Amino acid sequence: MNNLEFKYPLNIFYLVIPVLVLCILILGSMKKEKIMKRIKLQDESRFKLIRSILIISGLGFLVLSLMGPQIFKGVSEVESRGLDIYVLIDTSKSMLVEDVKPSRISRAVKITEKILDNLHGDRIGFIPFSSSAYVQMPLTDDYSMAKMFLNVVDTDLISGGGSNIGNAMKLAQEAFNETSAESKVILILSDGEDHNSKSVEVLKRVKDEKLKVFTVGIGTEKGGLIPIYDPESGKKIGYKKDRNGETIISKLDSISLKNIASEGNGTYYRSTVEGDEIDSLLKEITKLERSTFKSRKIKNYRQIYQYFLGLGLLFFIFAYILPERRNVK
């Protein structure tokens, strides 16, 4: 069989089991024969050798089954189609506010997780931002890897205070210039407190008919205090104050986020506990035109491990049902 391959070739190490069994059978037989000679007896057992061969062969076939034997049937091409999506996650200190439970930054991560769970073929990338921004993860369709990157997103990723949404959007647009996707999506997860206030101007400069900007506001109009945590113990030790010693209250700026979404031909959504806004967002994204990213060649195989497994079990059954006739002299 020239087309025979093994899916798990490293499982060949399990061959040590039939080898050990063979050694045990040989040593046991030699010891038994030695004892019988001492007591001057002869033990003539029929099928003794055949039974041993069947047991060893059965174990050998089981090992071959574990190696995943398969026959190569040919190659087929599979096209990958989808969108390019950059998720801009606000990691400024105001995202620590607990006016939405457990916190704004935790809610942003949960929203992104839900989006990842509902993507099929789309490429996604992450850009965390506060006063500055950087591409934490470039566009990829490996959602398992994306979740690994997402797990480390917190408000300590970028030093400095405040947030600059415009800078993050400009970075995303520059990253999009390297792709030729029919539809490009920027999703901003933020409380909208943009201390630079140039987000709309940035969108006007990087105007692209293929680009759509969606925003999700995380927080409440009432707002909340910005907690300060001890870097060693992780315990809350107070709340952030301004230069005058007054406690700062961070509020959701939905107006800024609505303006960004409107200028970016997208939609603004308000984050809720139920997460209905994400379902609406996903429905809207689904309607966008997909592009063909790449054509991948996939090898096709026919699995035949079950035949080796069946042979192994059959050999064990034969070894068990062989009649054991002993003739002791």
JONOR-V778717 format. One record per pair of residues at least 6 apart in sequence whose ideal C-beta (glycine too) atoms are under 7 Angstrom apart, sorted by the first residue. I is the first residue (numbers start at 1). J is the second residue. D is the distance in Angstrom with one decimal. If there is no record, write none. Layout:
BEGIN
I,J,D + I,J,D
END
This chain:
BEGIN
1,71,6.8 + 3,71,5.0 + 3,72,4.3 + 4,69,6.3 + 4,71,6.0 + 5,70,5.6 + 5,72,5.9 + 6,67,4.4 + 6,68,5.7 + 6,69,5.8 + 7,68,3.1 + 7,70,5.6 + 8,66,6.8 + 8,67,5.4 + 8,68,4.4 + 9,67,6.1 + 11,66,4.4 + 11,67,4.6 + 12,67,6.0 + 14,63,4.6 + 14,66,5.7 + 15,63,5.3 + 17,59,5.9 + 17,63,7.0 + 18,56,5.2 + 18,59,3.7 + 18,60,5.2 + 18,63,6.7 + 21,55,6.8 + 21,56,6.4 + 21,59,6.1 + 22,56,5.3 + 25,52,5.2 + 36,42,6.7 + 36,43,5.4 + 41,328,5.9 + 41,329,6.6 + 42,329,4.4 + 43,326,6.6 + 43,328,5.5 + 44,327,4.3 + 45,324,6.7 + 45,326,5.2 + 46,325,4.7 + 47,322,4.6 + 50,322,6.7 + 51,319,4.9 + 51,322,5.5 + 54,315,4.7 + 54,318,5.3 + 54,319,3.8 + 55,319,5.1 + 57,315,5.1 + 58,312,4.6 + 58,315,3.5 + 58,316,4.5 + 58,319,6.8 + 61,308,4.8 + 61,311,4.5 + 61,312,3.5 + 61,315,6.6 + 62,309,6.8 + 62,312,4.1 + 64,308,4.5 + 65,305,4.7 + 65,308,4.1 + 65,309,4.1 + 65,312,6.4 + 68,305,5.5 + 69,304,5.1 + 69,305,5.5 + 69,308,6.1 + 70,301,4.0 + 70,302,6.4 + 70,303,5.2 + 70,304,6.3 + 71,301,6.4 + 71,302,4.7 + 71,304,6.1 + 72,299,6.5 + 72,301,5.9 + 73,300,4.4 + 73,301,6.2 + 73,302,5.6 + 74,300,5.5 + 75,297,5.1 + 75,298,7.0 + 75,299,5.8 + 76,298,5.6 + 76,300,5.9 + 77,295,5.2 + 77,297,5.6 + 78,296,5.2 + 78,298,5.4 + 79,292,5.3 + 79,295,5.2 + 80,121,5.6 + 80,141,6.7 + 80,293,4.7 + 80,294,5.4 + 80,296,6.5 + 81,121,5.5 + 81,290,4.4 + 81,291,6.6 + 81,292,5.3 + 81,293,6.9 + 82,121,3.8 + 82,122,3.7 + 82,123,6.0 + 82,141,6.9 + 82,290,5.4 + 82,293,6.5 + 83,122,4.5 + 83,181,6.5 + 83,183,5.0 + 83,185,5.7 + 83,285,6.7 + 83,288,5.9 + 83,290,6.3 + 84,123,5.3 + 84,139,5.6 + 84,176,6.5 + 84,179,5.3 + 84,181,4.1 + 84,184,5.0 + 84,185,7.0 + 85,122,5.9 + 85,123,6.9 + 85,124,4.7 + 85,185,4.4 + 85,187,6.3 + 86,125,4.9 + 86,127,5.7 + 86,172,4.3 + 86,175,6.5 + 86,186,5.4 + 87,112,5.6 + 87,124,6.5 + 87,126,5.5 + 87,187,4.9 + 87,189,6.7 + 88,127,4.9 + 88,129,6.0 + 88,168,4.7 + 88,169,6.9 + 88,172,6.4 + 88,186,6.3 + 88,187,6.8 + 88,188,4.6 + 88,189,6.9 + 89,108,5.3 + 89,112,6.9 + 89,126,6.5 + 89,128,5.0 + 89,153,5.8 + 89,189,5.2 + 90,108,6.8 + 90,129,6.4 + 90,163,5.7 + 90,189,6.2 + 90,190,3.6 + 90,191,6.4 + 91,105,6.8 + 91,128,4.5 + 91,129,6.6 + 91,130,5.2 + 91,153,6.7 + 91,154,6.8 + 91,155,5.1 + 91,157,5.1 + 91,158,5.8 + 92,130,4.0 + 92,155,6.9 + 92,161,6.8 + 92,162,6.2 + 92,163,4.0 + 93,155,5.7 + 93,161,6.0 + 93,226,5.6 + 93,240,6.6 + 94,191,5.6 + 94,193,5.4 + 94,226,5.7 + 94,250,4.1 + 95,104,4.3 + 95,105,4.0 + 95,108,6.8 + 95,155,5.7 + 95,191,6.4 + 96,103,5.6 + 96,105,6.3 + 96,155,5.6 + 96,226,5.9 + 96,227,5.3 + 97,103,6.7 + 97,104,5.5 + 97,219,6.5 + 97,223,6.9 + 97,224,4.2 + 97,225,6.9 + 97,226,5.7 + 97,250,5.0 + 98,224,5.9 + 99,219,5.6 + 99,220,4.5 + 99,222,6.7 + 99,223,6.0 + 99,224,3.7 + 100,107,5.1 + 100,218,6.2 + 100,219,6.2 + 100,220,6.8 + 100,271,6.5 + 104,191,5.8 + 104,218,4.7 + 104,219,5.6 + 105,154,6.4 + 105,155,5.8 + 107,218,5.2 + 107,271,5.9 + 108,189,4.2 + 108,218,5.8 + 109,150,6.1 + 109,153,5.8 + 111,189,6.0 + 111,216,6.3 + 111,271,6.8 + 111,278,5.9 + 112,150,5.7 + 112,189,7.0 + 113,147,6.9 + 113,150,6.6 + 114,275,6.3 + 114,278,5.2 + 115,278,6.6 + 115,282,6.9 + 116,124,6.9 + 116,143,5.1 + 116,146,5.8 + 116,147,6.2 + 118,282,5.3 + 119,143,6.4 + 121,141,6.5 + 122,141,7.0 + 123,139,4.1 + 123,140,6.0 + 123,141,5.1 + 123,293,6.7 + 124,139,6.7 + 124,140,6.8 + 124,146,5.8 + 125,135,6.6 + 125,137,5.4 + 125,138,5.3 + 125,139,4.4 + 125,140,6.9 + 125,175,6.9 + 126,136,4.5 + 126,137,4.5 + 126,149,5.8 + 126,150,6.9 + 127,133,5.6 + 127,135,5.6 + 127,136,6.6 + 127,168,5.4 + 127,171,5.9 + 127,172,5.7 + 128,136,5.4 + 128,153,5.9 + 128,157,4.9 + 128,158,6.3 + 129,158,7.0 + 129,163,6.5 + 129,164,6.5 + 129,165,7.0 + 129,167,6.6 + 129,168,3.6 + 130,158,4.6 + 130,160,6.0 + 130,162,6.6 + 130,163,5.2 + 131,160,4.0 + 131,161,6.3 + 131,162,4.7 + 131,163,6.7 + 131,164,5.6 + 132,158,5.9 + 132,160,6.5 + 132,164,6.9 + 132,167,6.5 + 133,167,5.2 + 133,168,3.9 + 133,171,5.1 + 135,171,6.6 + 135,175,5.9 + 136,149,6.0 + 137,146,6.4 + 137,149,4.3 + 139,179,6.8 + 140,146,6.3 + 162,195,3.9 + 163,190,6.9 + 163,193,6.0 + 163,194,5.9 + 163,195,6.1 + 164,194,6.8 + 164,195,6.9 + 164,196,4.2 + 165,188,6.4 + 165,190,6.4 + 165,194,4.7 + 165,199,4.4 + 165,260,6.9 + 166,196,5.6 + 166,198,4.3 + 166,199,4.2 + 166,201,7.0 + 166,202,3.9 + 167,196,6.9 + 169,186,6.3 + 169,199,6.4 + 169,202,5.2 + 169,203,6.5 + 170,202,5.2 + 170,206,6.5 + 172,186,5.2 + 173,206,4.2 + 176,184,4.9 + 181,291,4.5 + 182,210,6.3 + 182,289,4.5 + 182,290,6.8 + 182,291,4.3 + 183,210,5.9 + 183,288,4.1 + 183,289,5.1 + 184,208,6.9 + 184,210,5.2 + 184,211,4.7 + 185,212,5.5 + 185,214,6.7 + 185,285,6.3 + 186,211,6.8 + 186,213,4.6 + 186,264,6.8 + 187,214,5.0 + 188,213,6.9 + 188,215,4.6 + 188,216,7.0 + 188,260,6.7 + 189,216,5.1 + 189,218,6.2 + 190,218,6.7 + 190,257,6.7 + 191,217,6.9 + 191,218,5.6 + 191,219,4.1 + 191,250,6.5 + 191,252,5.3 + 191,253,6.8 + 192,217,5.8 + 192,252,6.0 + 192,253,3.3 + 192,254,6.2 + 192,256,4.5 + 192,257,4.4 + 193,250,6.3 + 193,253,5.4 + 194,256,5.6 + 199,256,7.0 + 199,260,5.1 + 200,259,5.6 + 200,260,6.3 + 200,263,5.1 + 203,213,6.7 + 203,260,6.7 + 203,263,4.7 + 203,264,5.4 + 204,263,6.9 + 211,264,6.7 + 212,264,6.2 + 212,265,5.2 + 212,266,4.6 + 212,288,7.0 + 213,260,6.0 + 213,261,5.9 + 213,264,2.5 + 213,266,4.4 + 214,261,6.1 + 214,266,4.2 + 214,267,5.7 + 214,281,6.0 + 215,257,4.1 + 215,260,5.4 + 215,261,4.5 + 215,268,5.0 + 216,269,4.9 + 216,271,5.5 + 216,277,6.6 + 217,252,5.4 + 217,254,4.9 + 217,257,4.9 + 217,268,6.7 + 217,270,5.1 + 217,271,6.2 + 218,271,4.6 + 219,251,6.8 + 219,252,3.5 + 220,252,5.6 + 221,251,5.9 + 221,252,5.7 + 223,249,4.8 + 223,250,5.3 + 223,251,3.4 + 223,252,6.9 + 224,249,6.9 + 224,250,6.5 + 225,239,4.3 + 225,247,5.9 + 225,249,6.4 + 226,239,6.1 + 226,240,4.0 + 226,248,5.6 + 226,250,5.4 + 227,236,5.1 + 227,239,5.9 + 228,237,5.6 + 228,238,4.8 + 228,239,6.3 + 228,240,5.9 + 229,235,6.7 + 229,236,5.7 + 229,237,6.7 + 230,237,5.0 + 239,247,5.3 + 240,248,5.0 + 241,247,5.4 + 241,248,6.3 + 242,248,5.6 + 254,270,6.9 + 257,268,5.4 + 258,268,4.4 + 261,267,5.6 + 261,268,4.2 + 267,284,6.3 + 269,277,3.8 + 269,280,6.6 + 269,281,5.8 + 270,277,6.2 + 271,277,6.2
END
